């Protein structure tokens, strides 16, 4: 089935959330049970890439990402010249692709959509210095390491970040 051309905010009345399976139970459960609720509470926002549908059935979700606002201690950032108080960042809290769509470049498309959304949020007035993420497992680490712009935020290489100025430059060079 063909996919919609754009990511859109999750809508439990429009999207078949319980049918999503990326191979990680916690990622599946989050989309099915918590993504809409967290959006209503203002805790995070989730965007989905869904299959196109012409009938009244809910559209299957092929991929999703979730963004949230966070702050981190300035000591964690390598950059010089930042103030000595918590620094606002955008957290890429979740990124997942349904098993039936994996190994087709959809992970990269989803990541680029998340990066672009983080920039749009900043452009609308949400202060953010960088995008950060927590690496789920070795497969996720390998995925993110293929993008040379991510840098480790700690010694474990399980928390990565990229300054927003780097994201802007990357997105501008891809247009």
Secondary structure as UniProt FT lines:
FT   STRAND          8..9
FT   TURN            12..14
FT   STRAND          15..16
FT   TURN            18..19
FT   HELIX           25..29
FT   HELIX           30..34
FT   HELIX           35..41
FT   STRAND          45..51
FT   STRAND          59..72
FT   HELIX           74..76
FT   STRAND          87..97
FT   HELIX           99..101
FT   TURN            102..105
FT   HELIX           106..123
FT   TURN            124..125
FT   STRAND          130..134
FT   HELIX           138..145
FT   TURN            148..149
FT   STRAND          151..152
FT   TURN            155..156
FT   STRAND          159..163
FT   HELIX           164..173
//
